[in-house]
Amino acid sequence: MNSKRNFNVKVNKTEIVAAVLPMQKYWLPLSNLDLLLPAVDVGVLFCYLNPIIISEKINVEFSSMVKILKDSLAETLVSYYAFAGEIVENLAGEPEVLCNNSGVYFTEAFADVELKEINFYNPDESIEGKLVPKKKHGVLAVQVTQLKCGGIVVGCTFDHRVADAYSANLFLVSWSELAQSKPLSQLPSFRRSSLFPRRPGYYDDSVDGLYVPIKTLPPTKTATLNPNDQVTSRIYYVTGEKLGHLQSLANHDQKSTKSQRSKIESLSAFLWKTIACGVKETLSFKNFRFGIVVDGRTRLMSNRDNNQDKLLKGYFGNVLSIPFGEKKIEELKEKPLNWVANVVHEFLDIAKTREHFLGLIDWVEAHRPEPVVAKIYATEGDGPAVVVSSGQQFPAKKINFGWGEPAFGSYHFPWAGKSGYVMPMPSPKGNGDWIVYMHLLKWQIELIEASAAHVFEPVTANYLNLI
């Protein structure tokens, strides 16, 4: 692996980029589904080769690239004004967005490393605190880093309470379109009425099994941190061939093509079983929770109201649910992969309906202003928990600011929780491979690398065709 372990990043300049048009200050309430999210930040980065390497016709200096990025960001914030605001508490103690155009902190930096030397496999070492900015103010922060080879990295950090990955993707695509003076392919919608609760509200008992008011949870125990309880981030790739093989194993005994297990279900089942198989009997916990994030936009589309469906397609905010399953570790060890895949399919089915999301909105309304949390994250002492969030819509190839497609892109989500987080997304190669970002406990990563290295292979410069 031709990677340079330690490199320095020097910040040259930080300034505030505000929307190019003056805007009237006003409050944007968070929707009931936004209120399900804790105060966590999500990072994303895109890495570009030196434009001259891509084409002799593109001869853009770093200062020109920065100007293009800043000017087009100021233009994009006119449509995505929530990203230029601040989160403040309302009188009920709930977070809201104050749309005051206070702007986005925009940092220019230089890293004494070449793109091919960056160790993407270990983002804790190469990305964290270096290429993706820490957000200190506002809702969004941006950092543009020039590399020694003339390549650049565009890193962003956004507040998850304001936007999910789908919304962040809309923003990133719009930003790159305006950088190339193209019309926006999708306008964002901030119409909260799309997610208003019903009167009277109604929700199924299954929602009580997925979410819980924070005040009902037992107090967190303060325990000495075991080195194996430390969290570690890794980025792997899984070949299309391996994904196909896992899918065929997961579909063993499936007689109907209609009930075929998807690639995300198959990979999730494999991951659940792999970690369970490595859990030692000496550990105190017996159960293992596993969840998958479901985007509700397509579920809420009625196919009857075209205007409403258009608004949902561009809806900016969180429209997520996290159904999960809980099984005994011994059972996960003993049963075949297709049995585990069936369990995954069954718990996902709960969240695949319009009624589930309408019920979830009503459930939050019934508990407001009490803060709530996804139950899978409330696992103190109950055993491990892992959440998979599909990044299949990750728009890497579309994020072209005028100097070519990214050579690499990934989410970066090193949150402080003990629950693991996994984000698969398409490889920039466009060949059916997946890039898989993992943020798991150290012992879980070690298990995966010991027994599933044939599936999860480290992302290297060689794999990305950088050398």
N, C-alpha and C positions, 0 to 999 in steps of 0.2 A: 504494500500500500504506500503510494508516494505522497504521504501527507506530512505537513509541517505541524508539529504538536503545538508549539507556543508561537503566537504571533501577536503583535501589538496593534491596537486600533487607536488612532489619534483623532479626537474630535476637533475639527477646524472651525466650525461655526454652527450655532443653533439660532434659528429665528422663528417667528410665528407667521404662518401662512393662513390668512383668513379668506373667506369667500370674496370673490372679486366684486360682487354687487353688494351695496349696503342692504342689510336685512333688519326688519323690525324684530325687537326682542319679544319672545313669547315662550310659554311652557308647553312641552310635549310630554304628556303623561306616558308612562310605560304601560304596555298592555298586561293583562293578567298572565299571559304566557312569559313575558319578560320578567315578571316578578318571581318566577320559579328559579331564576338564575342567581347564583351568589355573585359577590363582587370580585370577579376574576378577569384577568386580561388574557387575550389570545394573540399570539404572534404569527406572522406569515412572512416568508421571504422568497425573493426571486433573484436568481443569479444569471448574469449575462456575460458572454464572452466579449473581449475587446472588439468593438464594431468593425475595425479594419481587418480582423481575422475572418469575420463573416463575409465581408464584401468590401472590395477596394472602393466601391462607389459610396459606401457609408463612412464618412470621415468626420465623426463627431467628437469633439473634445469633451472632457469631463465637465467643464464649466458650462458648456452648451447643453449637455444632458441635464444638469441640475436645473438650469433655467427652464427647460422644457417641462421637467417634472413639477417645478414650483408653479409655473404659470398655469399648467393644465390642472394641478391640484386645486388652485384658487378658483378655477372655473367649475371643477367637479363639485366643490363644496356648496355651490349655489343650489344644485339639485339635492345634494346629500348634506343638508344643513345641520342635521343632528350630530354629524361627526365634527362640526366646528363649535359645538356647545360644551356644556359642563353638566355633570350629574350633581344634583342637589336634593336635599330631603324636603318633602312637602310637610304640611302641618300634621298629617297622620303618621309621619316618620317613614314614609315610603319614598324610594328614589324616583326622581323625575329628571327629564332633560331640560335644562334651561338653554334655549336656542338664542344665544346672545352673540354669536359669531366671534367668540373669544379666540377661535383659531386652533390650528394644529401646530405643535412643536415639530419643526423640520430641521434635522441635523445633517450636516455634511461631515464626512469622516474619511480617513485614509487608513488602510490596513496593509502592513508590510508582508503580504502573502500573495501568492498567485492562486487563481481559482482552482487549478489542478492540485494544489497543496492542501486545500481545506479538508479537514477530516469530518465529512458530513455524517459518517457513521456514529460519531460521538458528539452530538450537538451541545451537550453540557460544556464541552471543552471549546468548540469552535463557533457556536452560534450564540449561546446564552451570554448576555452582557457584552457581546461584541458586535454582532451583525443585525440583531433585532433590538430596537430601543426599549428601554424601561420607560413606561408611560408615567410621568410625574404629575401631569395636569391634563384636564380635558377628557375627551372620549377617544381620541386617536393620536398616535405619535408616529412619525416617519423618520427613517434614517437611510441616507444614501451613502454607500461606502465605495470609494474608489480602491481598486486592488492594484498590486504592483505590476500585474500583466496588462493593465488597461481595461480589465473587465470591471463590472460594477455589481453591487448587491443592493437591491431595494428591499428594506425591511419595514414592516408595519406592526404596530401593537394597538389593539382596539378593546374597548370595554365590552365584555360578553353580554352584559345586561341590556345593551343598546342594540347589538347586532349578533346574529348567529352567522355561521360560515356562509350560508346561502346569501345573506345580505352583504357580507364583506366581499364575496365574489362579485355581486352586482356592482358594488362600488369600484372594485379593482378593474373590472372590464370597462366601466364608464370612464374611469381615469385614463386608461390606455387608449380608448377611442378618442377622447378629447385631445390627448397628446399628439395624435396623428390627424387632428382636425376633421375627424369623422363625426357624423351624427350619432347620438346615443341610441343603441339598439334596444334598450329597455329603460324606461323612466322609473325611478323608485316611487313607491306609494307609502305615505305615512298615515293613511286613513285607518285610525284605530277602530272605527266602527265595524271593520271586517271581523274583529275579534271581541266584540261586545258580549257580555254575558246575556243569557236569556232571562226573561221574566215570565213566570217563575223559573228559577234555575233547576237543573236536574243533572245528577251524575250517577253513574253506576258504581257499585261497591268496589269494583276493580281498581278505581282511582285511589281509594284509601290504601290499597296494597302497594301503590307506586310512589306516593308522595305523603309527606308528613309535616305538621307544624313543628318548627324548630323547638318551641317551648316544651313539647311532649317528650323530647329526647333526653336520655339520662345524661348527667354532666360528663364531659370528656375527662377521662382519667389522665393524669400526668404521669407518664412512665419514662424510665430511662430509655433513650433511643438506642436500640440495637443496631449495629452497623448494617445488618441485613434488612432493616426496616427503612433504610435510606432509599430515596427514589432516584432512578437513573433514566436518562433518555437515550434512545438509540434510533437510528434510521436504517431500515433494511429494504431489500427488494425481494419480491416473490415473482418468479417467472410465470408467464401465462400458461405454460405447460404444467407447472406444479399446481396452479389454481384449478386447471381443468381436471387434474388427477384427484385433488381433494374433493372437487364437486362430484366426480363420479363415485367416490367412496361414500360421500354423504348421501347420495341418491341410491345407494344399494338397496334393493327391495322396493324402490318406488315404482309402482306399476303404471301410474298415470303420469303423462308428461305435464299435465296441468299442475301437479303438486311437486314439481321439481324444486329442489333446494337451490337457492341462488349462490353465487360465488361468495357474497358477504356472509351468508348464513354458514356456508361450508368452512370458510376460513375462521370464522368466529368459533364454530364448534371444535375445530382442530386446536385452536389456541386454548380454549376452555379445558379441553381434555389433556393437552400437553402440560399445562401448569399443574392441573390436579394430579397427574401421574407422578409428578416429582415431589409432591408434598409428603414430608415424612410423617409417620404415625406418631412421632414424639411431640409434634406440635399440638397445641391445646384445642384448636378449632376443628370442627367436623364438616362444616358447610362451606360452599363457595358460590358467591353471587356473580352473575354475568349479565350485562345489559347491552342493548344496542340503541343508539339514538335514532329516532324516526322523525323525519321532516313532515309536518302536517299540511303543507301548502296544497299538495295534490289531493290529500284526503278531504280538505275543506272545500275544494272546488266542486260545485254542484252539477256542472255541465248544463244547468238550466238558465243561470244568470250570467250571460257573457261578460257584462261589465264587472261584476263581482269577481269572476274568475281572472279577468285581466289584472285587477287590483291585487289579487292574491299572488299572481305570478311575479309582480314587482314589489310585493310587500316587504318593507324594510323593518326588521325586528326579529324577535325569536318566535318560531313556530315549531317547537320541539317537544317530544315526549321521550321518556327513557323507560320503556318496559324492560323487565329483567326476569331471569329465572334463578332459583336457588336450589341446588342439589347437594346431596351428600358427596363428599370427596371420594369415598370408596365406590359409590355408584358410578361416578364419572370415570374412575379408573377402570372398572370392570366392563362397562358397556362399550359396544363398538361405536365408531364415529357416526354412523348413520342414526343411531339412537340419540346421541347428543345433538345432532343436527335437527332431529325431529323436535326435541325440547326447545331449541332455539326458535324454530319455526312457530311453535305453539305460543311461546310468550310474545313473539313479535306480532302475532295475529291480533292480540288485544288492541294494539295501537294503529291498526291499519284501516280504521273506519273514521268517517266524518263525526259520528256520534261520540267517539272517544275524545276527540279534540274539543268538541263543543262541551262535553261533560267536564273536561279538564279546566276549561275557562270558567265554568260554573262552580267547580270545586274551589278554585282560587278565590272567587268572589265570596263564597261562603266563609272563608277563613280570613279575609282581609280585615284589618291591616297586619295581622299576624304573619311574620315571615315564615316561609315554608321551604322545604328542600326535597329533592329526589331521594327516596328511601335507600336506593342502592349506595348513596354516598354516606349514609348514616350507619356505618358498619363497625362501630367501635367494639373490638374484641369478638366480633361475630365470624371472623374468618375473612379471607381475601375477597375483593370485589374488583371487577374489571369492566370498563365501559368501552364499547367500540362505536366510533362515529364515522360514518362513511363519508369520505371526501371525493366520491366519484364525480362530482360536478366541479372539482378543483380546476380552475380555468387557466392552467399554466400556459398553454399554447396561445391563449388570447391576450396574455399580458405583454403586449408588444408596444413599447412606447416610441417606436420609430427606429430602433437599432437591433431588431431581430427578436426571435422567440427566446425565452429563458432556456439556459442549458440545464437548470435544475430549479425546483421550487418545492417548498414544503410548509406545512403548518408547524408552529412551535408552541407547545402548550405545557410548560413545566409548572403546573399548578401545585399548590402546597398540600392538597388532599392525599390521603393514603390510598384511595381507590385508584386503580390503574386506568390509563387512558390510551387508546389505540386509534390511530387515524390512517386507514388505507386510502390511497389516491392513485390515479393513473400515472404511469411512468412517463417522463418527458420524451421517451423514445417512441411512444405511440404504438408499441408492438404487442399490447395485451398484458405486459408486466404491470405489477403494482409496486408503488413505493409505500412502505408502511412505517409511519412514525409511532414509536412506543414510548410511553412514560409509565414505567412500572417499578415496583419494589425491586431492589437489587437481587434478591434471591429468585424472583420470578424471571428476570432477564437471564440470570445464570442458568436456570432450568431450560429456558428456551434455547440458549446457545449450546447447551450440552446435549439436548435430545432432538432439536428441530432445526439444526444448522443447515440441513439439506433443503429446508423450505425457506427460512429467513436468512438471507445472505447480506452481509454488510454492503452498504452503498459505498462505492469507491470511485476514484477519478477514472479508472479503467472502465467501469460499468457505464459511467456517464459519457464515455468517449471524449474525455478532456485531455487524454494523453495518447 
